[in-house]
Amino acid sequence: MEHCPACGAENDESAAFCRKCGKPLSVAAAAAPRTEQPQPTTPAPRPPDRPDDRGAPREPGPLDAPLPPQPPPYPPTGLPGNLPGFGYQPKGVPAGPPVYAGFWIRLVAFAIDVLIVGLVFSWPLRFVGSFPKAVFAFAAVLYFGAFFTYFILMTGHFGQTLGQMAMRLKVVRQDMTTVDYRVAAVREFSMILSAIICYVGFFMAGFDSHKRALHDMIARTYVLRY
């Protein structure tokens, strides 16, 4: 038996508080901390767009809608296909439906080429004194040789001369394939025949449905614009 220190009532030895006054029976019992029972925690609600742990499919949300088709990268790599003014056409044949070059634009391109060949060929003669007529005759022969060499090499390799590059013209075959040196040689030497008949062969480009001059008909070529 244990007596309460406050009221003197008898209590069982296992009791921690007095059964009469309710006060603690010992200092150890009074100082004993009260243990709290852990409260059960409720799980947090699952987000609506999170898939189920059991593998069940979730309902589609607003982010599941398919994206619209994306445009191609811009600006594209390389240079645009059509540039105003001077430009070299690197591809074999201009893309798209053929646009045939008429008489006047071809005449301007030809005049540019004649000016370029004349300036390059006659520039060394400016630093030399007067020559006899025989020397000038020989120089004229060399000029025409350089003239045809220039046209054949430029047309056979690039499909266009510098003047045609400036006016955006391209020489192609009638089957819309690139020309080679053989076709270029036939075309350029046929220009002699176009000039012999009072230049009528050149003027034919203004009346033909495909804008062909006589030397184009002989070499089976077209001159296209791009």
Secondary structure, DSSP 8 states (H G I E B T S, - for coil): -EE-TTT--EE-TT-SB-TTT--BSSHHHHHS---------------TTS--TT-------GGGS--------SS-SS--S--SSS----SSS-SSS--B--HHHHHHHHHHHHHHHHHHHHTGGGGS----HHHHHHHHHHHHHHHHHHHHHHHHHHSS-HHHHHTTEEEEETTS-B--HHHHHHHHHHHHHHHHTTTHHHHGGGTSTT---HHHHHHTEEEEE-
